[in-house]
Amino acid sequence: MKKWFLLVAAIWLGLYGVTAQNLVLGAKIPDFKLARWLTEAPSEEEKHFVFIEFFYSTNPVSVERLVLLDEWADRYKDRLRVVVLTKEDSPEVAEKFRLDQCRYYVGLDDGGKTFAAYGVQYVPYGVVADRRGRVVWLGNSAQLDEETLKKLLDNDLYKDRPLRKPPQKGAQ
């Protein structure tokens, strides 16, 4: 009986582990499924690194990080777009972002669809994607320090190569 229970538990844990994280290094990041942008939307024409921070207002670390994210958005504005995503739609939460002053982009997730697509299980959680939209870092964003971010930006494998636009549908 114990062996049967252990086997079922191992299978269940194995299956959970496979589905617990939706992203891996090198994978293309999912599109945002947002109800709306609380700030202006980032340009889709510009190809920069993107740092996506998943935010929840009752998490003190998430709130404290907003100052740092604003600094990074300014310091690396020529190479990095900082995007903060939240599921909370209230004036009190919007005030935490200081929308009239922030230099990062803020989006309101549409019913948690983007959080689910990224496999977010906790906050703060972050993803860094390169100019081609491929994951180069992911995890507890409180562990992402400026030195690591700078190394990621400096190791852009495609910095000397122009990015090709995908062919238009129907074009020959």
C-alpha positions as a LaTeX table, in Angstrom:
\begin{tabular}{lrrr}
\hline
Residue & $x$ (\AA) & $y$ (\AA) & $z$ (\AA) \\
\hline
Met1 & 0.00 & 0.00 & 0.00 \\
Lys2 & 2.84 & 2.41 & 0.86 \\
Lys3 & 4.56 & 1.76 & $-2.48$ \\
Trp4 & 1.33 & 2.46 & $-4.37$ \\
Phe5 & 0.83 & 5.73 & $-2.47$ \\
Leu6 & 4.44 & 6.79 & $-3.10$ \\
Leu7 & 4.10 & 5.99 & $-6.79$ \\
Val8 & 0.89 & 8.04 & $-7.13$ \\
Ala9 & 2.46 & 10.91 & $-5.14$ \\
Ala10 & 5.60 & 10.86 & $-7.33$ \\
Ile11 & 3.53 & 10.92 & $-10.53$ \\
Trp12 & 1.34 & 13.75 & $-9.22$ \\
Leu13 & 4.36 & 15.81 & $-8.15$ \\
Gly14 & 6.07 & 15.14 & $-11.47$ \\
Leu15 & 3.07 & 16.33 & $-13.42$ \\
Tyr16 & 2.70 & 19.40 & $-11.24$ \\
Gly17 & 6.37 & 20.23 & $-11.71$ \\
Val18 & 6.01 & 20.05 & $-15.50$ \\
Thr19 & 3.13 & 22.53 & $-15.53$ \\
Ala20 & 4.24 & 24.80 & $-12.69$ \\
Gln21 & 6.54 & 26.88 & $-14.87$ \\
Asn22 & 5.49 & 27.94 & $-18.35$ \\
Leu23 & 8.77 & 29.56 & $-19.39$ \\
Val24 & 12.34 & 28.41 & $-19.78$ \\
Leu25 & 15.49 & 30.23 & $-20.82$ \\
Gly26 & 15.54 & 30.80 & $-24.56$ \\
Ala27 & 11.76 & 30.49 & $-24.96$ \\
Lys28 & 9.79 & 33.24 & $-26.67$ \\
Ile29 & 7.80 & 35.29 & $-24.18$ \\
Pro30 & 4.01 & 35.15 & $-24.44$ \\
Asp31 & 2.07 & 38.20 & $-25.63$ \\
Phe32 & 0.51 & 40.41 & $-22.98$ \\
Lys33 & $-3.22$ & 39.89 & $-22.51$ \\
Leu34 & $-4.15$ & 43.16 & $-20.89$ \\
Ala35 & $-7.40$ & 44.85 & $-20.04$ \\
Arg36 & $-5.62$ & 48.16 & $-20.62$ \\
Trp37 & $-2.42$ & 50.11 & $-20.12$ \\
Leu38 & $-2.43$ & 52.45 & $-17.10$ \\
Thr39 & 0.41 & 54.39 & $-18.73$ \\
Glu40 & 1.11 & 54.76 & $-22.41$ \\
Ala41 & 1.85 & 51.45 & $-24.10$ \\
Pro42 & 5.45 & 50.65 & $-25.05$ \\
Ser43 & 6.18 & 50.94 & $-28.75$ \\
Glu44 & 6.11 & 47.64 & $-30.59$ \\
Glu45 & 8.37 & 49.08 & $-33.27$ \\
Glu46 & 11.32 & 49.58 & $-30.92$ \\
Lys47 & 13.29 & 46.43 & $-30.24$ \\
His48 & 14.75 & 46.63 & $-26.76$ \\
Phe49 & 15.33 & 44.24 & $-23.92$ \\
Val50 & 12.21 & 44.01 & $-21.77$ \\
Phe51 & 12.04 & 43.50 & $-18.03$ \\
Ile52 & 8.58 & 42.41 & $-16.90$ \\
Glu53 & 7.79 & 42.72 & $-13.20$ \\
Phe54 & 4.65 & 41.05 & $-11.87$ \\
Phe55 & 3.26 & 43.19 & $-9.07$ \\
Tyr56 & 0.85 & 42.87 & $-6.15$ \\
Ser57 & 0.25 & 45.84 & $-3.87$ \\
Thr58 & 0.07 & 43.94 & $-0.58$ \\
Asn59 & 3.56 & 42.50 & $-1.11$ \\
Pro60 & 5.99 & 44.96 & 0.55 \\
Val61 & 8.92 & 43.84 & $-1.62$ \\
Ser62 & 6.90 & 44.54 & $-4.78$ \\
Val63 & 6.07 & 48.04 & $-3.57$ \\
Glu64 & 9.66 & 48.79 & $-2.50$ \\
Arg65 & 10.99 & 47.70 & $-5.90$ \\
Leu66 & 9.01 & 50.35 & $-7.78$ \\
Val67 & 11.66 & 52.97 & $-6.96$ \\
Leu68 & 14.42 & 50.73 & $-8.33$ \\
Leu69 & 12.39 & 49.88 & $-11.43$ \\
Asp70 & 11.88 & 53.59 & $-12.10$ \\
Glu71 & 15.65 & 54.16 & $-11.80$ \\
Trp72 & 16.38 & 51.27 & $-14.20$ \\
Ala73 & 13.80 & 52.53 & $-16.68$ \\
Asp74 & 15.61 & 55.88 & $-16.73$ \\
Arg75 & 19.21 & 54.62 & $-16.57$ \\
Tyr76 & 18.80 & 52.04 & $-19.34$ \\
Lys77 & 16.14 & 53.82 & $-21.42$ \\
Asp78 & 18.10 & 53.32 & $-24.66$ \\
Arg79 & 18.30 & 49.53 & $-24.21$ \\
Leu80 & 15.58 & 48.37 & $-21.81$ \\
Arg81 & 11.83 & 48.72 & $-21.41$ \\
Val82 & 10.56 & 48.11 & $-17.89$ \\
Val83 & 6.97 & 46.85 & $-17.73$ \\
Val84 & 5.05 & 46.34 & $-14.48$ \\
Leu85 & 1.95 & 44.16 & $-14.67$ \\
Thr86 & $-0.75$ & 43.97 & $-12.03$ \\
Lys87 & $-4.08$ & 42.20 & $-11.64$ \\
Glu88 & $-5.40$ & 44.86 & $-9.26$ \\
Asp89 & $-7.72$ & 47.51 & $-10.67$ \\
Ser90 & $-8.28$ & 50.16 & $-8.04$ \\
Pro91 & $-7.39$ & 53.82 & $-7.54$ \\
Glu92 & $-5.42$ & 52.92 & $-4.38$ \\
Val93 & $-3.18$ & 50.57 & $-6.32$ \\
Ala94 & $-2.75$ & 53.05 & $-9.18$ \\
Glu95 & $-1.49$ & 55.63 & $-6.65$ \\
Lys96 & 1.41 & 53.32 & $-5.71$ \\
Phe97 & 2.73 & 53.56 & $-9.26$ \\
Arg98 & 2.80 & 57.39 & $-9.28$ \\
Leu99 & 1.52 & 57.18 & $-12.85$ \\
Asp100 & 2.15 & 60.86 & $-13.53$ \\
Gln101 & 5.87 & 60.47 & $-12.73$ \\
Cys102 & 6.90 & 56.85 & $-13.38$ \\
Arg103 & 9.25 & 56.03 & $-16.24$ \\
Tyr104 & 8.20 & 52.40 & $-16.53$ \\
Tyr105 & 5.08 & 51.09 & $-18.26$ \\
Val106 & 2.15 & 49.77 & $-16.23$ \\
Gly107 & $-0.41$ & 47.31 & $-17.57$ \\
Leu108 & $-3.56$ & 45.87 & $-16.03$ \\
Asp109 & $-3.78$ & 42.12 & $-16.62$ \\
Asp110 & $-7.03$ & 40.89 & $-18.14$ \\
Gly111 & $-8.40$ & 38.50 & $-15.51$ \\
Gly112 & $-4.97$ & 37.06 & $-14.72$ \\
Lys113 & $-4.40$ & 35.75 & $-18.26$ \\
Thr114 & $-0.88$ & 37.16 & $-18.55$ \\
Phe115 & 0.08 & 36.02 & $-15.03$ \\
Ala116 & $-1.11$ & 32.51 & $-16.03$ \\
Ala117 & 0.70 & 32.57 & $-19.40$ \\
Tyr118 & 3.96 & 33.38 & $-17.60$ \\
Gly119 & 3.35 & 30.79 & $-14.88$ \\
Val120 & 3.50 & 33.36 & $-12.08$ \\
Gln121 & 3.15 & 31.58 & $-8.72$ \\
Tyr122 & 4.52 & 34.32 & $-6.45$ \\
Val123 & 5.52 & 37.98 & $-6.45$ \\
Pro124 & 7.83 & 39.61 & $-6.94$ \\
Tyr125 & 8.43 & 37.63 & $-10.10$ \\
Gly126 & 10.23 & 38.90 & $-13.15$ \\
Val127 & 11.28 & 37.99 & $-16.66$ \\
Val128 & 13.99 & 39.58 & $-18.79$ \\
Ala129 & 13.68 & 39.07 & $-22.54$ \\
Asp130 & 16.25 & 40.04 & $-25.16$ \\
Arg131 & 15.56 & 42.14 & $-28.25$ \\
Arg132 & 14.19 & 39.09 & $-30.05$ \\
Gly133 & 11.70 & 38.38 & $-27.27$ \\
Arg134 & 13.57 & 35.36 & $-25.87$ \\
Val135 & 13.84 & 34.76 & $-22.11$ \\
Val136 & 17.35 & 35.42 & $-20.80$ \\
Trp137 & 16.47 & 35.58 & $-17.07$ \\
Leu138 & 13.46 & 34.66 & $-14.93$ \\
Gly139 & 12.65 & 34.16 & $-11.28$ \\
Asn140 & 12.29 & 36.02 & $-8.02$ \\
Ser141 & 12.91 & 39.55 & $-9.23$ \\
Ala142 & 14.14 & 40.62 & $-5.79$ \\
Gln143 & 17.19 & 38.49 & $-6.68$ \\
Leu144 & 17.85 & 40.43 & $-9.89$ \\
Asp145 & 20.43 & 43.06 & $-9.02$ \\
Glu146 & 21.77 & 45.79 & $-11.24$ \\
Glu147 & 25.06 & 43.98 & $-11.87$ \\
Thr148 & 23.23 & 40.95 & $-13.28$ \\
Leu149 & 20.90 & 43.16 & $-15.34$ \\
Lys150 & 23.87 & 45.04 & $-16.77$ \\
Lys151 & 25.58 & 41.76 & $-17.74$ \\
Leu152 & 22.42 & 40.62 & $-19.50$ \\
Leu153 & 22.20 & 43.88 & $-21.44$ \\
Asp154 & 25.92 & 43.87 & $-22.30$ \\
Asn155 & 25.80 & 40.26 & $-23.55$ \\
Asp156 & 23.26 & 41.01 & $-26.25$ \\
Leu157 & 24.08 & 38.37 & $-28.85$ \\
Tyr158 & 22.32 & 40.38 & $-31.54$ \\
Lys159 & 23.59 & 43.90 & $-30.81$ \\
Asp160 & 25.66 & 44.09 & $-34.00$ \\
Arg161 & 23.01 & 42.48 & $-36.19$ \\
Pro162 & 19.96 & 44.30 & $-37.45$ \\
Leu163 & 16.70 & 42.73 & $-36.45$ \\
Arg164 & 14.67 & 41.58 & $-39.40$ \\
Lys165 & 10.99 & 42.30 & $-39.44$ \\
Pro166 & 8.87 & 39.23 & $-40.11$ \\
Pro167 & 7.48 & 39.09 & $-43.66$ \\
Gln168 & 4.03 & 40.54 & $-44.10$ \\
Lys169 & 1.26 & 38.00 & $-44.57$ \\
Gly170 & 0.39 & 37.62 & $-48.22$ \\
Ala171 & 3.64 & 39.27 & $-49.38$ \\
Gln172 & 5.85 & 37.37 & $-51.82$ \\
\hline
\end{tabular}
